[in-house]
Amino acid sequence: MPLPLPLAARLALILGALWLAQTVIVMAAGVGQGLGSPTGGAPEGAPGRIDVFKPDGSRQCEPDSGTPIAAMRKQLTVAGIEVHAARTTTDGMHHAQVCGAPTGRIHVFTIDAAAAETAADLGFLPGAAIGLPPPGAVDSPPPGEGPSTP
């Protein structure tokens, strides 16, 4: 007779199965097409552009913590990467509400897809890694997190 699993383990298995099913459905529907292409799945209005992001490093209960968006933008431009748009949003993940824990804020930059490798060398990850919509798609920032100006 199999041993009963604790509730947390059962929930983890169910959530994992749901995530896998969603991924399979999305890929079967073609929603993920183009993510590995040179255009990064960008819509026609933004050919050859992708979004990259980096956590700002801010911590809960520490109001002035984290790297400003202007400083991260400068990291990209100093490396010769043109930034077409920039904004601050959240990573969409749940974070424990504890002083000193990460806030989940990220800075997102729209760059040319050809510069993705250089951006990766600087620690910027592709937006598709956390499900950010492609550049040009409608993306509503969370309440209180307005778009940043370039």
BELHU-V279763 format. One record per residue. N is the residue number from 0. RES is the residue in one letter. SS is DSSP state (a for helix, b for strand, c for the rest). PSI is psi in degrees with one decimal (NA if undefined). Layout:
n=[N N]
res=[RES RES]
ss=[SS SS]
psi=[PSI PSI]
This chain:
n=[0 1 2 3 4 5 6 7 8 9 10 11 12 13 14 15 16 17 18 19 20 21 22 23 24 25 26 27 28 29 30 31 32 33 34 35 36 37 38 39 40 41 42 43 44 45 46 47 48 49 50 51 52 53 54 55 56 57 58 59 60 61 62 63 64 65 66 67 68 69 70 71 72 73 74 75 76 77 78 79 80 81 82 83 84 85 86 87 88 89 90 91 92 93 94 95 96 97 98 99 100 101 102 103 104 105 106 107 108 109 110 111 112 113 114 115 116 117 118 119 120 121 122 123 124 125 126 127 128 129 130 131 132 133 134 135 136 137 138 139 140 141 142 143 144 145 146 147 148 149]
res=[M P L P L P L A A R L A L I L G A L W L A Q T V I V M A A G V G Q G L G S P T G G A P E G A P G R I D V F K P D G S R Q C E P D S G T P I A A M R K Q L T V A G I E V H A A R T T T D G M H H A Q V C G A P T G R I H V F T I D A A A A E T A A D L G F L P G A A I G L P P P G A V D S P P P G E G P S T P]
ss=[c c c c c c a a a a a a a a a a a a a a a a a a a a a a a c c c c c c c c c c c c c c a a a c c b b b b b b b c c c b c c b c c c c c c a a a a a a a a a a c c c c b b b b b b b b c c c c c c c c c c c b c c b b b b b b b b a a a a a a a a a c c c b b a a a a c c c c c c c c c c c c c c c c c c c c]
psi=[130.7 147.9 139.6 137.8 145.7 157.6 -43.3 -40.3 -40.6 -43.1 -40.6 -41.9 -42.6 -46.6 -38.9 -42.0 -40.7 -42.4 -44.3 -43.1 -41.7 -42.7 -43.7 -42.8 -44.9 -44.9 -37.9 -31.8 -10.7 7.7 -34.1 1.8 140.2 -7.5 -28.5 3.8 166.5 -26.0 -8.3 22.1 16.9 144.6 171.4 -29.5 -13.7 63.2 136.2 20.2 147.8 162.6 136.1 155.6 164.4 134.4 142.8 -8.9 8.3 151.0 146.0 143.9 9.2 83.6 -35.2 16.0 161.2 158.8 128.5 152.0 -34.9 -37.0 -39.7 -37.3 -40.5 -36.7 -42.6 -46.7 -35.2 -31.3 2.7 16.4 124.3 130.0 119.1 -28.2 155.9 145.0 161.8 135.6 -164.1 162.4 -4.1 5.6 159.2 136.8 137.9 137.2 86.6 133.8 132.5 -14.0 155.8 146.9 -23.9 3.9 139.8 155.0 131.0 133.2 134.4 122.3 171.1 138.5 -30.4 -20.2 6.5 -40.5 -40.5 -42.4 -39.2 -37.8 -24.6 0.8 7.5 135.3 153.7 139.0 -30.6 -22.5 -27.3 14.3 21.8 140.9 154.0 158.5 137.8 -16.7 154.9 124.7 109.6 123.6 155.4 157.1 134.7 -2.2 78.5 163.8 149.2 149.1 147.6 NA]
